[in-house]
Amino acid sequence: MRLGRIDYLNCYPFYYHMLEKAPLPGVELFPRLPSELNRMMAAGELDLSPVSAGAWPDIAGRAALLPDFCISSEGAVGSVVLISRRPVEELGGKRLALSSASRTSVVLLKMLLRKFYSVEPVYEPSGPQPSLADCDAALLIGDHALTDEAAAAPFRYDLGELWPGKTGRPVVFAVFAAGKAAAAADPGAFRSVAGSYAASLDCLVSERPALLAAASRRYPAARVDMDRYLAGLRYVFTPARKEAFKFYLDTAAELGLLGRAEPEYLGL
């Protein structure tokens, strides 16, 4: 199996068990940025991978979602932030650099600014780590947001906090997509990966100090209290989070930011 892995701290709790305790035979891991995993999944180069929630319309029909897992938050998360030289209400017509690392948060930010703040910046695509050196504001994602520079910005807005504050719903940043053909051909392999994910999330509770120590070794550049950071994330795809995911998709489609797509879940 060709298995994607978001190479950020926030996704590590899903992979602790297979990386540190019990490697899965026959599984080839591809650690990448979310944007690269989105592309690889759309191209059929992966059998199973976490993907940006905003990438689902690109693969719907050829893929189905694991029903039990997601990367979500119900409040400030720290790793999806808008940094700015001025208040968010004053960003209309200003230059805003968008990280190329993920799609979910780019769409989320555009929805927030257009629907709730009535501002339309001049969006400028950037690399995975934009800064305020050449623009008025920047969207930072993942470990690139967990830096001293991001913390020192004149204005800093956590999208994990803004979205629930405006909609009353959690943010679903990533979902786990499985290629339908691959899942039908070898369902046992998909059950094994899902079982490893579940075991890893159990370790997040039962072996938390060991998991945090391993995470620190793998992500030494993350300037964050890892225990507190991971405590702010939600990994179980509850009915409320599935509804929030659908609301995100529907709202983005209404604003013309994504194509229309219904969630479809894999039976294992």
BALUM-152028 format. One line per 10 residues: for each residue x, y, z of N, C-alpha, C. Coordinates in nm, 4 decimals. Atoms other than C-alpha are relative to their C-alpha. Layout:
# residues N
X:Y:Z:X:Y:Z:X:Y:Z ~ ... $
END
This chain:
# residues 268
0.0837:-0.1199:0.0000:0.0000:0.0000:0.0000:0.0871:0.1248:0.0000 ~ -0.0667:-0.1303:0.0035:0.1112:0.3533:-0.0801:-0.0776:0.0942:0.0926 ~ 0.0692:-0.0730:-0.1062:0.0250:0.5522:0.2315:0.0607:0.1378:0.0203 ~ -0.0465:-0.1356:-0.0231:0.0513:0.9288:0.2611:0.0043:0.0349:0.1478 ~ -0.0083:-0.0507:-0.1383:0.1516:1.1085:0.5807:0.0280:0.1499:-0.0050 ~ -0.0276:-0.1431:-0.0101:0.1190:1.4817:0.6430:0.1194:0.0181:0.0923 ~ -0.1235:-0.0125:-0.0774:0.4670:1.5723:0.7612:-0.0026:0.1250:0.0878 ~ 0.0163:-0.1059:-0.0994:0.3479:1.8092:1.0325:-0.0237:-0.0648:0.1362 ~ 0.0230:0.0466:-0.1367:0.3321:1.7718:1.4072:-0.1456:-0.0373:0.0236 ~ 0.1412:0.0243:-0.0317:-0.0478:1.7852:1.4035:-0.0493:-0.1356:-0.0477 $
0.0408:0.1307:0.0512:-0.0703:1.4581:1.2081:0.0781:-0.1152:0.0632 ~ -0.0867:0.1049:-0.0539:0.2004:1.2708:1.3958:-0.0730:-0.0997:0.0898 ~ 0.0657:0.0989:-0.0859:-0.0353:1.1125:1.6550:-0.0641:-0.1169:-0.0741 ~ 0.0536:0.1126:0.0758:-0.1843:0.8973:1.3773:0.1083:-0.1013:-0.0370 ~ -0.1069:0.0822:0.0545:0.1558:0.7568:1.2821:0.0998:-0.0476:0.1047 ~ -0.0921:0.0393:-0.1070:0.3304:0.7121:1.6165:0.0107:-0.1519:0.0103 ~ -0.0011:0.1450:-0.0216:0.2301:0.3477:1.6459:0.0763:-0.0709:-0.1114 ~ -0.0672:0.0711:0.1087:0.3477:0.2426:1.2984:0.1455:0.0455:-0.0178 ~ -0.1373:-0.0489:0.0146:0.6622:0.4592:1.3086:0.0900:-0.0454:0.1143 ~ -0.0834:0.0219:-0.1182:0.7817:0.3857:1.6616:-0.0182:-0.1375:0.0648 $
0.0305:0.1224:-0.0739:0.6195:0.0583:1.7731:-0.0198:-0.1223:-0.0892 ~ 0.0357:0.1173:0.0806:0.4799:-0.1690:1.5020:-0.0147:0.0385:-0.1460 ~ 0.0097:-0.0303:0.1440:0.5666:-0.0989:1.1366:-0.0927:-0.0993:-0.0702 ~ 0.0935:0.0844:0.0732:0.3095:-0.2344:0.8936:0.0685:-0.0571:-0.1239 ~ -0.0631:0.0588:0.1189:0.4466:-0.4824:0.6381:-0.0791:0.0357:-0.1254 ~ 0.0631:-0.0294:0.1274:0.3785:-0.3918:0.2795:-0.0488:0.1420:-0.0154 ~ 0.0444:-0.1398:0.0048:0.3138:-0.0243:0.3587:0.1203:0.0894:-0.0292 ~ -0.1025:-0.0988:0.0330:0.5269:0.2426:0.1904:-0.0529:0.1384:0.0358 ~ 0.0444:-0.1308:-0.0478:0.5016:0.5802:0.3611:0.0557:0.1121:-0.0866 ~ -0.0396:-0.1186:0.0758:0.5127:0.9116:0.1758:-0.0253:0.1235:0.0864 $
0.0175:-0.1218:-0.0801:0.5711:1.2020:0.4193:0.0143:0.1236:-0.0883 ~ 0.0018:-0.1155:0.0889:0.4789:1.5229:0.2366:-0.0817:0.1126:0.0625 ~ 0.0910:-0.1079:-0.0334:0.3147:1.8621:0.2721:-0.1405:-0.0383:-0.0440 ~ 0.1372:0.0335:0.0406:-0.0661:1.8466:0.2516:-0.0259:0.0244:-0.1478 ~ 0.0258:-0.0309:0.1407:-0.0670:2.0128:-0.0909:0.0544:-0.1077:-0.0928 ~ -0.0579:0.1053:0.0830:0.1603:1.7432:-0.2330:-0.0796:-0.1292:0.0129 ~ 0.0840:0.1182:-0.0179:-0.0496:1.4639:-0.0827:-0.1322:0.0161:-0.0739 ~ 0.1226:-0.0254:0.0759:-0.3601:1.6271:-0.2300:0.0224:-0.0326:-0.1480 ~ -0.0293:0.0214:0.1413:-0.1972:1.6209:-0.5733:0.0211:-0.1481:-0.0290 ~ -0.0292:0.1409:0.0214:-0.0716:1.2648:-0.5378:-0.1266:-0.0847:0.0088 $
0.1249:0.0752:-0.0130:-0.4102:1.1382:-0.4232:-0.0872:0.0210:-0.1237 ~ 0.0802:-0.0300:0.1193:-0.5850:1.3118:-0.7147:0.0560:-0.0711:-0.1225 ~ -0.0649:0.0648:0.1145:-0.3331:1.1573:-0.9558:0.0017:-0.1515:0.0112 ~ -0.0004:0.1438:-0.0180:-0.3838:0.8065:-0.8192:0.1334:-0.0565:0.0411 ~ -0.1338:0.0440:-0.0393:-0.0289:0.7908:-0.6850:0.0049:-0.0514:0.1438 ~ 0.0111:0.0505:-0.1359:-0.1442:0.7016:-0.3319:-0.1276:-0.0825:0.0121 ~ 0.1187:0.0809:-0.0251:-0.3885:0.4396:-0.2049:-0.0831:0.0552:0.1149 ~ 0.0672:-0.0543:-0.1178:-0.4705:0.6098:0.1243:0.0836:0.1149:0.0533 ~ -0.0765:-0.1142:-0.0505:-0.3766:0.9474:0.2656:-0.0913:0.0988:0.0701 ~ 0.0694:-0.1204:-0.0442:-0.4842:1.2354:0.4819:0.0110:0.1043:-0.1104 $
0.0019:-0.1075:0.0997:-0.5841:1.5173:0.2476:-0.0689:0.1207:0.0605 ~ 0.0683:-0.1207:-0.0441:-0.6951:1.8750:0.2956:-0.1503:-0.0163:-0.0208 ~ 0.1456:0.0067:0.0160:-1.0703:1.9006:0.3534:-0.0416:0.0679:-0.1300 ~ 0.0317:-0.0717:0.1218:-1.0743:2.1491:0.0652:0.0381:-0.0733:-0.1273 ~ -0.0385:0.0786:0.1175:-0.9242:1.8872:-0.1678:-0.1017:-0.1086:-0.0318 ~ 0.0952:0.1084:0.0217:-1.2185:1.6492:-0.1348:-0.0727:0.0102:-0.1345 ~ 0.0685:-0.0049:0.1297:-1.4083:1.7820:-0.4420:0.0844:-0.0480:-0.1167 ~ -0.0875:0.0434:0.1085:-1.1047:1.6972:-0.6567:0.0077:-0.1518:-0.0124 ~ -0.0146:0.1461:0.0026:-1.1143:1.3277:-0.5650:-0.1315:-0.0726:0.0261 ~ 0.1301:0.0632:-0.0235:-1.4809:1.2657:-0.4845:-0.0405:-0.0801:-0.1231 $
0.0358:0.0885:0.1098:-1.6133:0.9798:-0.6943:0.0999:-0.1119:-0.0172 ~ -0.1049:0.1019:0.0115:-1.2800:0.7978:-0.7101:0.0503:-0.0442:0.1358 ~ -0.0476:0.0293:-0.1355:-1.2224:0.7962:-0.3337:-0.1171:0.0015:0.0969 ~ 0.0953:-0.0047:-0.1105:-1.4117:0.7462:-0.0098:0.0780:0.0304:0.1267 ~ -0.0655:-0.0457:-0.1215:-1.3366:0.8706:0.3389:-0.0033:-0.1059:0.1095 ~ 0.0039:0.0808:-0.1211:-1.2323:0.6708:0.6414:-0.0983:0.0666:0.0966 ~ 0.1078:-0.0629:-0.0770:-1.5321:0.7251:0.8707:0.0363:0.0405:0.1415 ~ -0.0301:-0.0180:-0.1429:-1.3510:0.7406:1.2035:0.1023:0.1077:0.0312 ~ -0.1150:-0.0845:-0.0285:-1.0610:0.9843:1.1613:-0.0046:0.1318:-0.0763 ~ -0.0162:-0.1300:0.0634:-0.9990:1.3502:1.0860:0.1017:0.0796:0.0813 $
-0.0766:-0.0964:-0.0797:-0.7838:1.6427:1.1982:-0.0877:0.1234:0.0114 ~ 0.1004:-0.1031:-0.0227:-1.0102:1.8992:1.3540:0.0355:0.0793:0.1249 ~ -0.0120:-0.0752:-0.1246:-1.0320:2.1659:1.6208:-0.1317:0.0700:0.0272 ~ 0.1214:-0.0700:-0.0427:-1.3049:2.3374:1.8153:0.0336:0.1334:0.0647 ~ -0.0474:-0.1263:-0.0550:-1.1016:2.6422:1.9143:0.1394:0.0272:-0.0522 ~ -0.1336:-0.0393:0.0453:-0.7603:2.8019:1.8786:0.0895:-0.1226:-0.0143 ~ -0.0834:0.1167:0.0275:-0.5181:2.5554:1.7230:0.1480:0.0359:-0.0077 ~ -0.1390:-0.0447:-0.0002:-0.1996:2.7601:1.6781:0.0743:-0.0199:-0.1297 ~ -0.0769:0.0319:0.1196:-0.0918:2.6137:1.3453:-0.0721:0.0348:-0.1299 ~ 0.0654:-0.0560:0.1191:-0.3359:2.7801:1.1059:-0.0329:0.1445:0.0343 $
0.0136:-0.1375:-0.0479:-0.2938:3.1536:1.1504:0.0176:0.1008:-0.1132 ~ -0.0180:-0.1173:0.0846:-0.3302:3.4801:0.9661:0.0819:0.1000:0.0789 ~ -0.0787:-0.1057:-0.0630:-0.0532:3.7225:1.0554:-0.0113:0.1248:-0.0865 ~ 0.0294:-0.1216:0.0751:-0.0909:4.0854:0.9564:0.0661:0.1210:0.0626 ~ -0.0512:-0.1284:-0.0470:0.0477:4.4357:0.9820:-0.1132:0.0901:0.0487 ~ 0.1148:-0.0844:-0.0327:-0.3047:4.5727:1.0335:-0.1171:-0.0895:0.0409 ~ 0.1156:0.0817:-0.0389:-0.6406:4.4580:1.1755:-0.0660:-0.0657:-0.1204 ~ 0.0608:0.0759:0.1089:-0.8300:4.2021:0.9699:-0.1054:0.0816:-0.0739 ~ 0.1047:-0.0806:0.0627:-1.1098:4.4520:0.9031:0.0554:0.0991:-0.1023 ~ -0.0623:-0.0983:0.0892:-0.8612:4.6722:0.7141:0.0783:-0.0639:-0.1145 $
-0.0786:0.0707:0.1008:-0.7299:4.4099:0.4712:-0.0584:0.0095:-0.1405 ~ 0.0566:-0.0163:0.1325:-0.9569:4.5019:0.1800:0.0981:0.0688:-0.0941 ~ -0.0930:-0.0567:0.0965:-0.7360:4.5655:-0.1240:0.1464:-0.0124:0.0359 ~ -0.1393:0.0156:-0.0439:-0.4195:4.4790:0.0712:0.0559:-0.1341:-0.0479 ~ -0.0661:0.1203:0.0491:-0.1665:4.2160:-0.0305:0.0066:-0.1060:0.1097 ~ 0.0037:0.1095:-0.0964:-0.2180:3.8830:0.1434:0.0629:-0.1224:-0.0644 ~ -0.0710:0.1158:0.0531:0.0267:3.5986:0.0820:-0.0628:-0.1283:0.0531 ~ 0.0641:0.1264:-0.0366:-0.1283:3.2511:0.0810:0.1003:-0.1137:-0.0069 ~ -0.0868:0.1170:-0.0016:0.0721:2.9481:0.1850:-0.0449:-0.1005:-0.1053 ~ 0.0300:0.1040:0.0981:0.0931:2.6820:-0.0844:-0.0096:-0.1382:0.0640 $
-0.0134:0.1301:-0.0653:0.1102:2.4057:0.1776:-0.1301:-0.0768:0.0092 ~ 0.1266:0.0690:-0.0190:-0.2598:2.3287:0.2072:-0.1119:0.0782:-0.0664 ~ 0.1129:-0.0657:0.0654:-0.5973:2.4045:0.0502:-0.1116:0.0347:0.0981 ~ 0.1098:-0.0228:-0.0941:-0.8398:2.3791:0.3432:0.0029:0.1404:0.0557 ~ -0.0089:-0.1268:-0.0717:-0.7130:2.6870:0.5215:-0.0059:0.1195:-0.0932 ~ 0.0121:-0.1079:0.0980:-0.6846:2.8978:0.2057:-0.1473:0.0282:-0.0258 ~ 0.1439:-0.0160:0.0234:-1.0535:2.8368:0.1334:-0.0686:0.0517:0.1261 ~ 0.0587:-0.0437:-0.1268:-1.1403:2.8810:0.5016:0.0217:0.1497:0.0209 ~ -0.0297:-0.1420:-0.0167:-0.9684:3.2195:0.5130:-0.0820:0.0850:-0.0964 ~ 0.0773:-0.0772:0.0975:-1.1365:3.3402:0.1938:-0.1469:0.0061:0.0394 $
0.1396:-0.0007:-0.0454:-1.4767:3.2373:0.3308:-0.0189:0.0961:0.1161 ~ 0.0110:-0.0874:-0.1161:-1.4156:3.4168:0.6588:0.0046:0.1478:-0.0406 ~ -0.0165:-0.1404:0.0366:-1.2970:3.7398:0.4984:-0.1164:0.0503:-0.0847 ~ 0.1076:-0.0446:0.0888:-1.5682:3.7523:0.2318:-0.1354:0.0002:0.0697 ~ 0.1346:0.0183:-0.0553:-1.8681:3.6273:0.4281:-0.0216:0.0736:0.1316 ~ 0.0183:-0.0521:-0.1352:-1.8039:3.7616:0.7763:0.0683:0.1342:0.0256 ~ -0.0678:-0.1284:-0.0183:-1.5666:4.0583:0.7386:-0.0204:0.0946:-0.1184 ~ 0.0299:-0.0808:0.1188:-1.6760:4.1825:0.3931:0.1242:0.0722:-0.0529 ~ -0.1225:-0.0554:0.0567:-1.3167:4.2397:0.2831:0.0542:-0.0965:-0.1061 ~ -0.0577:0.0795:0.1085:-1.1425:4.1197:-0.0322:0.1428:0.0473:-0.0227 $
-0.1407:-0.0367:0.0235:-0.7610:4.1367:-0.0180:0.0428:-0.0369:-0.1417 ~ -0.0642:0.0459:0.1229:-0.5340:4.0935:-0.3168:0.0815:-0.1237:0.0378 ~ -0.0645:0.1246:-0.0399:-0.4365:3.7299:-0.2778:0.1201:-0.0288:-0.0898 ~ -0.1216:0.0305:0.0733:-0.0837:3.6356:-0.3773:0.0514:-0.1381:0.0405 ~ -0.0543:0.1318:-0.0319:0.0263:3.2709:-0.3974:0.1442:0.0114:0.0473 ~ -0.1339:-0.0035:-0.0570:0.3382:3.2018:-0.1973:0.0498:-0.1419:0.0194 ~ -0.0531:0.1294:-0.0389:0.5633:2.9181:-0.0926:-0.0627:-0.0448:0.1307 ~ 0.0610:0.0518:-0.1216:0.4874:2.7115:0.2163:0.0249:0.0850:0.1245 ~ -0.0287:-0.0808:-0.1173:0.6335:2.9743:0.4516:0.0067:0.1483:-0.0373 ~ -0.0009:-0.1438:0.0289:0.5267:3.3295:0.3561:0.0303:0.0800:0.1258 $
-0.0271:-0.0880:-0.1134:0.6220:3.6238:0.5771:-0.0578:0.1371:-0.0299 ~ 0.0486:-0.1365:0.0179:0.5315:3.9884:0.6241:0.1039:0.0905:-0.0653 ~ -0.1060:-0.0817:0.0584:0.8506:4.1038:0.4533:-0.0462:0.0714:-0.1266 ~ 0.0384:-0.0561:0.1300:0.6794:4.1661:0.1190:-0.1507:0.0178:-0.0157 ~ 0.1457:-0.0099:0.0132:0.3080:4.1843:0.1977:-0.0587:0.0569:0.1290 ~ 0.0683:-0.0558:-0.1171:0.0508:4.3237:0.4390:-0.0446:-0.1075:0.0982 ~ 0.0473:0.1096:-0.0841:-0.0656:3.9863:0.5694:0.0416:-0.1312:-0.0640 ~ -0.0403:0.1308:0.0519:0.0141:3.6163:0.5319:-0.0735:-0.1097:0.0746 ~ 0.0591:0.1193:-0.0598:-0.1564:3.2850:0.5937:0.1098:-0.1037:0.0193 ~ -0.0998:0.1007:-0.0343:0.0709:3.0357:0.7715:-0.0699:-0.1271:0.0446 $
0.0647:0.1284:-0.0245:-0.0079:2.6669:0.8001:0.0999:-0.0992:0.0577 ~ -0.0808:0.1086:-0.0525:0.1238:2.3739:1.0002:0.1175:0.0485:0.0818 ~ -0.1170:-0.0351:-0.0804:0.4705:2.3853:1.1547:0.0566:0.1360:-0.0367 ~ -0.0474:-0.1323:0.0403:0.5441:2.7045:0.9580:-0.0684:0.1101:0.0817 ~ 0.0683:-0.0972:-0.0863:0.2962:2.8789:1.1880:0.0514:-0.0049:0.1429 ~ -0.0481:0.0192:-0.1368:0.4715:2.7517:1.5012:0.1417:0.0554:0.0142 ~ -0.1321:-0.0612:-0.0013:0.7614:2.9953:1.4806:-0.0012:0.1282:0.0820 ~ -0.0112:-0.1254:-0.0745:0.8899:3.2937:1.6747:-0.0478:0.1184:-0.0836 ~ 0.0429:-0.1098:0.0870:0.8260:3.5184:1.3726:-0.1518:0.0120:-0.0015 ~ 0.1459:-0.0031:0.0010:0.4594:3.4205:1.3606:-0.0542:0.0533:0.1317 $
0.0470:-0.0441:-0.1318:0.4202:3.4785:1.7330:0.0203:0.1502:0.0193 ~ -0.0331:-0.1413:-0.0196:0.5722:3.8283:1.7026:-0.0733:0.0940:-0.0962 ~ 0.0704:-0.0841:0.0970:0.3404:3.9545:1.4245:-0.0858:0.1042:0.0713 ~ 0.0824:-0.1047:-0.0626:0.1582:4.2840:1.5008:-0.1435:-0.0449:0.0263 ~ 0.1344:0.0557:-0.0183:-0.1777:4.1103:1.4494:0.0060:-0.1471:-0.0397 ~ -0.0045:0.1444:0.0212:-0.2301:3.7361:1.4687:-0.1391:-0.0563:0.0262 ~ 0.1351:0.0544:-0.0104:-0.5585:3.5546:1.4063:0.0048:-0.1512:-0.0227 ~ 0.0035:0.1454:0.0078:-0.6115:3.1835:1.4692:-0.1302:-0.0411:-0.0686 ~ 0.1199:0.0367:0.0733:-0.8515:3.0428:1.2096:-0.0805:-0.1074:0.0722 ~ 0.0715:0.0985:-0.0798:-0.9350:2.7571:1.4437:-0.0909:0.0634:0.1030 $
0.0836:-0.0756:-0.0931:-1.0841:3.0209:1.6713:-0.1017:0.0861:-0.0746 ~ 0.0901:-0.0885:0.0734:-1.2345:3.2552:1.4101:-0.1200:-0.0749:-0.0567 ~ 0.1087:0.0721:0.0664:-1.4411:2.9927:1.2255:-0.1090:-0.0446:0.0982 ~ 0.1058:0.0338:-0.0960:-1.6237:2.8473:1.5303:-0.0693:0.1243:0.0566 ~ 0.0604:-0.1225:-0.0514:-1.6762:3.2025:1.6557:-0.1031:0.0588:-0.0931 ~ 0.0931:-0.0537:0.0993:-1.8552:3.2958:1.3330:-0.1106:-0.0980:-0.0378 ~ 0.0966:0.0991:0.0488:-2.0342:2.9679:1.2524:-0.0571:-0.0906:0.1083 ~ 0.0433:0.0933:-0.1040:-2.0676:2.7790:1.5803:0.0381:-0.1439:-0.0287 ~ -0.0400:0.1351:0.0392:-1.9035:2.4787:1.4133:0.1511:-0.0166:0.0111 ~ -0.1450:0.0245:-0.0006:-1.5622:2.3137:1.4499:0.0566:0.0096:-0.1402 $
-0.0705:0.0040:0.1277:-1.3029:2.3253:1.1744:0.0488:-0.1424:-0.0236 ~ -0.0606:0.1268:0.0421:-1.2199:2.0031:0.9910:0.1078:0.0351:-0.1008 ~ -0.1121:-0.0390:0.0852:-0.8761:2.0646:0.8463:0.0365:-0.1090:-0.1001 ~ -0.0416:0.1101:0.0872:-0.8043:1.7214:0.7014:-0.0882:-0.1214:0.0232 ~ 0.0737:0.1258:-0.0044:-0.9822:1.3968:0.6226:0.0899:-0.1078:-0.0603 ~ -0.0816:0.1112:0.0479:-0.8499:1.0530:0.5300:-0.0708:-0.0656:-0.1179 ~ 0.0614:0.0464:0.1236:-0.9212:0.9518:0.1705:0.0639:-0.1307:-0.0464 ~ -0.0447:0.1295:0.0495:-0.8977:0.5996:0.0328:-0.0455:-0.0171:-0.1438 ~ 0.0381:0.0317:0.1370:-0.8926:0.5069:-0.3344:-0.0959:-0.1179:-0.0003 ~ 0.1022:0.1056:-0.0015:-1.2038:0.2977:-0.3990:0.0519:-0.1299:-0.0611 $
-0.0477:0.1208:0.0666:-1.0348:0.0571:-0.6378:0.0990:-0.0759:0.0879 ~ -0.0984:0.0653:-0.0866:-0.7452:-0.0098:-0.4005:-0.0659:-0.0618:0.1222 ~ 0.0694:0.0521:-0.1178:-0.9792:-0.0539:-0.1035:-0.0788:-0.1258:-0.0329 ~ 0.0744:0.1188:0.0411:-1.1915:-0.3022:-0.2963:0.0928:-0.1175:-0.0264 ~ -0.0947:0.1063:0.0336:-0.8842:-0.4971:-0.4082:0.0644:-0.0620:0.1237 ~ -0.0689:0.0504:-0.1193:-0.7291:-0.5299:-0.0611:-0.0572:0.0654:0.1257 ~ 0.0605:-0.0651:-0.1178:-0.9700:-0.4307:0.2181:0.0743:-0.0287:0.1296 ~ -0.0730:0.0341:-0.1216:-0.7553:-0.6078:0.4758:0.1118:0.0988:0.0286 ~ -0.1074:-0.0968:-0.0193:-0.4688:-0.3635:0.4195:-0.0541:0.1306:0.0562 ~ 0.0600:-0.1233:-0.0493:-0.7003:-0.0689:0.4792:-0.0460:-0.0159:0.1441 $
0.0376:0.0250:-0.1403:-0.8341:-0.2286:0.7970:0.1227:0.0025:0.0894 ~ -0.1230:-0.0006:-0.0800:-0.4752:-0.2751:0.9162:0.0472:0.1422:0.0284 ~ -0.0412:-0.1385:-0.0205:-0.3922:0.0924:0.8638:-0.0964:0.0692:0.0957 ~ 0.0976:-0.0604:-0.0911:-0.7159:0.2011:1.0314:0.0211:-0.0489:0.1423 ~ -0.0285:0.0532:-0.1331:-0.6323:-0.0285:1.3218:0.1237:0.0629:0.0608 ~ -0.1209:-0.0660:-0.0485:-0.2856:0.1259:1.3478:-0.0299:0.1429:0.0424 ~ 0.0404:-0.1356:-0.0386:-0.4372:0.4751:1.3501:-0.0699:-0.0015:0.1367 ~ 0.0735:0.0072:-0.1265:-0.6741:0.3729:1.6301:0.0936:-0.0309:0.1161 ~ -0.0969:0.0332:-0.1050:-0.3897:0.2174:1.8291:0.0868:0.1207:0.0328 ~ -0.0830:-0.1176:-0.0216:-0.1845:0.5327:1.7826:-0.0748:0.1055:0.0816 $
0.0780:-0.0962:-0.0779:-0.4648:0.7535:1.9123:-0.0175:-0.0483:0.1438 ~ 0.0021:0.0527:-0.1372:-0.4912:0.5208:2.2127:0.1307:0.0344:0.0714 ~ -0.1301:-0.0336:-0.0586:-0.1195:0.5819:2.2704:0.0072:0.1472:0.0392 ~ 0.0022:-0.1427:-0.0332:-0.1876:0.9561:2.2705:-0.0519:0.0216:0.1413 ~ 0.0522:-0.0050:-0.1368:-0.3714:0.8872:2.5976:0.0849:-0.0842:0.0941 ~ -0.0633:0.0945:-0.0930:-0.1995:0.5835:2.7459:0.1523:0.0119:0.0054 ~ -0.1461:-0.0136:0.0038:0.1616:0.6608:2.6409:0.0383:0.1426:-0.0372 ~ -0.0170:-0.1383:0.0429:0.1443:1.0373:2.6137:0.1437:0.0514:0.0161 ~ -0.1386:-0.0496:-0.0114:0.4932:1.1178:2.7545:0.0927:-0.0571:-0.1058 ~ -0.0859:0.0618:0.1016:0.6585:0.8694:2.5172:-0.0318:0.0552:-0.1383 $
0.0391:-0.0550:0.1300:0.4598:0.9980:2.2199:0.0509:0.1434:-0.0161 ~ -0.0472:-0.1381:0.0065:0.5459:1.3591:2.3030:0.1516:0.0060:-0.0182 ~ -0.1463:0.0033:0.0150:0.9150:1.2726:2.3368:0.0381:-0.0363:-0.1429 ~ -0.0278:0.0381:0.1379:0.9099:1.1010:1.9978:-0.0332:0.1141:-0.0956 ~ 0.0386:-0.1140:0.0840:0.7289:1.3982:1.8441:0.1054:0.1101:0.0078 ~ -0.1037:-0.1024:-0.0160:0.9927:1.6339:1.9863:0.1247:-0.0338:-0.0802 ~ -0.1165:0.0416:0.0776:1.2668:1.4312:1.8220:-0.0241:0.0194:-0.1500 ~ 0.0316:-0.0097:0.1429:1.0925:1.4352:1.4837:-0.0240:0.1439:-0.0447 ~ 0.0346:-0.1382:0.0370:0.9875:1.8028:1.4938:0.0672:0.0991:0.0954 ~ -0.0719:-0.0849:-0.0959:1.2592:1.9889:1.6864:-0.0174:0.1494:-0.0267 $
0.0124:-0.1424:0.0323:1.1893:2.3196:1.5068:-0.1330:0.0596:0.0450 ~ 0.1309:-0.0508:-0.0412:0.8315:2.3468:1.6348:0.0119:0.0720:0.1341 ~ -0.0111:-0.0805:-0.1211:0.8344:2.6317:1.8903:-0.1358:0.0044:0.0687 ~ 0.1326:0.0113:-0.0580:0.5330:2.5164:2.0863:0.0044:-0.1002:0.1144 ~ 0.0202:0.0994:-0.1043:0.4277:2.3352:2.4012:-0.0768:-0.1148:-0.0644 ~ 0.0618:0.1062:0.0773:0.3574:2.0056:2.2270:-0.1185:-0.0640:0.0707 ~ 0.1104:0.0594:-0.0753:0.1377:1.8672:2.5046:-0.1252:0.0862:-0.0144 ~ 0.1138:-0.0920:0.0106:-0.0850:2.1733:2.4996:-0.0507:0.0094:-0.1438 ~ 0.0386:-0.0106:0.1407:-0.0818:2.1953:2.1208:-0.0845:-0.1198:-0.0426 ~ 0.0737:0.1190:0.0409:-0.1931:1.8365:2.0640:-0.1319:-0.0133:0.0757 $
0.1240:0.0045:-0.0761:-0.4554:1.8716:2.3375:-0.1093:0.0847:-0.0643 ~ 0.0982:-0.0851:0.0659:-0.6241:2.1370:2.1243:-0.0540:-0.0567:-0.1296 ~ 0.0438:0.0615:0.1245:-0.6710:1.9043:1.8275:-0.0962:-0.1147:0.0267 ~ 0.0988:0.1072:-0.0109:-0.9522:1.6548:1.7682:0.0199:-0.0938:-0.1185 ~ -0.0350:0.0969:0.1029:-0.8915:1.3341:1.5763:-0.1101:-0.1002:-0.0336 ~ 0.1100:0.0937:0.0242:-1.2176:1.1402:1.5941:-0.1062:0.0695:-0.0844 ~ 0.0960:-0.0585:0.0936:-1.4630:1.2034:1.3103:-0.1419:-0.0255:0.0517 ~ 0.1319:0.0149:-0.0615:-1.7768:1.2429:1.5183:-0.1093:0.0467:-0.0961 ~ 0.1086:-0.0516:0.0848:-2.1216:1.3072:1.3649:-0.0007:0.1526:-0.0092 ~ -0.0011:-0.1467:0.0032:-2.0913:1.6761:1.4614:0.1108:0.0513:-0.0909 $
-0.1099:-0.0436:0.0861:-1.7567:1.7049:1.2822:-0.0280:-0.0353:-0.1461 ~ 0.0404:0.0312:0.1372:-1.8938:1.5275:0.9759:-0.0985:0.1047:-0.0513 ~ 0.0928:-0.1055:0.0397:-2.1755:1.7816:0.9697:0.0746:0.1296:-0.0262 ~ -0.0801:-0.1203:0.0192:-1.9212:2.0616:1.0059:0.0790:-0.0069:-0.1305 ~ -0.0709:0.0200:0.1262:-1.7203:1.9170:0.7157:-0.0927:0.0273:-0.1183 ~ 0.0967:-0.0239:0.1078:-2.0314:1.9168:0.4962:-0.0368:0.1478:-0.0090 ~ 0.0303:-0.1437:-0.0005:-2.1134:2.2746:0.6011:0.1129:0.0778:-0.0668 ~ -0.1162:-0.0639:0.0631:-1.7623:2.3798:0.5006:-0.0057:-0.0168:-0.1511 ~ 0.0063:0.0262:0.1433:-1.7979:2.2146:0.1603:-0.1127:0.0780:-0.0663 ~ 0.1166:-0.0669:0.0585:-2.1448:2.3573:0.0985:0.0205:0.1513:-0.0060 $
-0.0222:-0.1453:-0.0029:-2.0466:2.7109:0.2025:0.1028:0.0409:-0.1040 ~ -0.1024:-0.0306:0.1001:-1.7338:2.7047:-0.0142:-0.0572:-0.0093:-0.1404 ~ 0.0616:0.0133:0.1326:-1.9395:2.5842:-0.3112:-0.0926:0.1177:-0.0288 ~ 0.0912:-0.1136:0.0184:-2.1976:2.8585:-0.2585:0.0758:0.1273:-0.0361 ~ -0.0813:-0.1180:0.0273:-1.9206:3.1184:-0.2692:0.0880:-0.0169:-0.1235 ~ -0.0785:0.0239:0.1201:-1.7659:2.9640:-0.5785:0.1456:-0.0312:0.0250 ~ -0.1393:0.0279:-0.0347:-1.4486:2.8633:-0.3982:0.0381:-0.1466:-0.0208 ~ -0.0208:0.1423:0.0254:-1.4889:2.4857:-0.4427:-0.1154:-0.0507:-0.0855 ~ 0.1093:0.0671:0.0680:-1.6893:2.2589:-0.6679:-0.0863:-0.0747:0.1009 ~ 0.0901:0.0701:-0.0917:-1.9864:2.0809:-0.5156:0.0388:-0.1479:0.0091 $
-0.0321:0.1408:-0.0223:-1.9160:1.7392:-0.3629:-0.0588:-0.0441:0.1332 ~ 0.0539:0.0570:-0.1233:-2.0921:1.5227:-0.1066:0.1020:-0.0948:0.0614 ~ -0.0869:0.0991:-0.0639:-1.8910:1.3270:0.1495:-0.0512:-0.1408:-0.0243 ~ 0.0319:0.1412:0.0145:-1.8828:0.9516:0.0937:0.0975:-0.0780:0.0882 ~ -0.0825:0.0676:-0.1002:-1.7566:0.7123:0.3597:0.0197:-0.1472:-0.0356 ~ -0.0410:0.1349:0.0323:-1.5759:0.3824:0.3219:-0.0490:-0.0970:0.1054 ~ 0.0390:0.1065:-0.0926:-1.7208:0.0683:0.4756:0.1133:-0.1002:0.0150 ~ -0.1071:0.0965:-0.0247:-1.4516:-0.1434:0.6373:-0.0504:-0.1154:0.0871 $
END
